[in-house]
Amino acid sequence: MKKLSFLFILITTFYTKAQEQDNMKLPFAEIPKAQEEYNTGNVIARFIEGLGYRYYWATEGLTEKDLDFKVSADSRSTKKTLIHIFGLSESILNVSKNKPNIRPYEIAELSFNDLREKTLVNLQEAAHLFYGKHNDEINELMVVFERERKQTSFPFWNFINGQLSDAIYHVGQVVANRRASGNPINPKVNVFTGKTDG
């Protein structure tokens, strides 16, 4: 019996360590070190990194039960909310590249792990593209939607109160949903410092 218990502990430890290593590969387990200079691009990048950190920990350890959870019959499930956040991350990346968002937007069916990874990588790339941009470069960025080859453009302001704020809002929904489904976020997450103890 002792051998069986030891084997179980060994397997559990190995599995936990393997999961931790996988998670370390994903960006935003913590917020990167802040830039020394305050400029427009660095501030926008920092907002995106704050979103990435929140998303990382809001989605860490979600189960199938959590993903299927809905607050009410007519609300989105947590999985559908994550799909929406992924779409917003694609749009955030497109704005950082000054590329149009093609509508209607179709998202391939992705596993939860792929959805999580792609969202985090999109946010990481967008943050990197914003770093160092000054006002004149930011002024050139537009939010562009394209449908049937017709484009509609909005100023960069709409990106701040649109995609960026919307993504932060929906990550908050994921946090609330997982608490309601019995799997609350790690209590050691500290969005102020951008670091998590344990």
N, C-alpha and C positions, 0 to 999 in steps of 0.2 A: 504494500500500500504506500509506503514511504517513497519507493522508486516511482510509482505512478504520480504521486503528488509532485515530486521533484521534476519529473518529465513535463507535467502540466505547467508548472511555474517556468521552466526553461522555454517551452514553446510560447507561452504567453509573453515572456520577456522578449524573445526574438521577434515575435509578431509586432509588439509595441515599438521596438527599436526600428524595425523595417518601416512601419508607418511614419515614425518621426523622421526618418531619412527621406521618405517620399515627400513629406510635407516641407522639409527644408529646401527641396528643389523648387517649390512654388514661391513666387515673390509675395512679399508683404506679410510674412510671419511677424515681422516688425517693420516699422517705418524707417526707411533709410536715413542716414545722418543728414541734417538740414544743411542747405547751402549757406555760405557766408553772406552772399549779397541778396538783398531784397530787390527783385525786379518783377515785372509783370509775369513773365514766363515761369519764373521760379515759384511765385505764389500760386499760380494755376496748377503747376506740377505738384505742389505740396497738397493742394486740395485733392487731387487725384490719388496721391499716395495715402491720404487719410481715408478716402473711400476704399482703396485697395486693402488697407489694414482692417477696416471694419468688415469688409466683405469676406476676407480670409477667415476671420474668427467667427463671423455669423454663419459660415458654411462648414466650419471645421467639425467633423464628427456627426453630420446629419445622417439620419437613418431613413429607410424607406417610409417608415411611419411618419417621420417629420416631413418628408418631401410630399407625401400625399395629404398632409393636414390642410384643412380649410377652416377659417373662422366661422363661416356659415355656408349653406348649400350654394348660394349664388356668388361666393367670393372665389378668387384665384387660389389654387393650391400653392404651397411653398415652391414646388418644382416649376409651376408656371410663372411665378414671380421671379425665380432665378433665370428662366428663359428670357423674360422681359429685361432683366438687368444685363444679361449677355448682349441683347440687342442694343441697349444703351451703351455698353462698353465698345461695341463695334462703331457706333456713331461717334463716341468720344474720340476713338482712334482716327476715324475719318476726318473729323474736324481738325485734329492735330496735324494731319497730312494735307489739309485743305482739299479733301476729296468729297465728292457728293455722296449722299446716302441714297441708295437706289431703292425705290418703292415700287410694288409692294415688297416688303422685306421678308424673305423666307429663311427660316432657320432649320437646318437639317436636324433630325432626331439625334441628340447627343446623350451619352450616358452622363450621370451626375458628375463623375470625376472629370470627364472631358469638358463639360460645361464649366465647371469650376476652374479648371486649368486655363482654358481659353479666355475666360473673363479676366482672370488675374494677369495673364500675359498681355492682353489688350491694354489693360490699365497701365501696366509697367511700360510698355512701348510708348503709349501716349504721354506719360509723365516724362520720359526721357526726351521726347520730341519737343516738349514745352520748355525744358530747362534752358536757361540762357536767352530765351526770346525777349526782346525789348518791345516797347510800345508800338513802334512802327511795324514790326513783324506781326504782332498780335492784331493790329488794326487791319491787316490784309486778310486775316482768317475770317471765313464766313461759314455759317451753317447752311448747307445746300441740300435740298431734297430734290431728287429726280424721279419723275414718273412718266413713262412713255416718252422719254427723251426731252421732256419739258422740265426746266429747272426753276425752283423757287428758292431764293436766297434770303437769309436773315443775318443781321449783324452778330458779332461774337457775343454781345450781351446775352442773346437768347440761349447761347450754349451754357452760360453760367446758371441762369434761372431755369433752363430747360434740362438737357441731358444730365449735367453734373448734379444739380440739386435733386432731380428725379431719382437718380441712381442711389444717392445717399438716403433719400426717403424710403425707397423700397428695401434697402438693406435693413433699415429699422423695422420694416414689416417682417422680414425673415427672422430677426431677433425675437420679436414679439410672438410670432407663430411658433418658433421652437420652444419658447418658454411655455406656451399654452399646450403644446403637444408633449410636455414632460421632459424635455431635453434642453435645459437652459444653457446659454452661452457660458464659456469658461469665466468664472467670477474674477479671475486674475487679469483679464484683458483690461488694459489701461489706455484708452484712446487719447488721453492727455499726453502721456510720455511716448506712446507708440510702441510700447514693449509689454510683453506678457510674462509674468513670473510663473514658471511651471507648466 
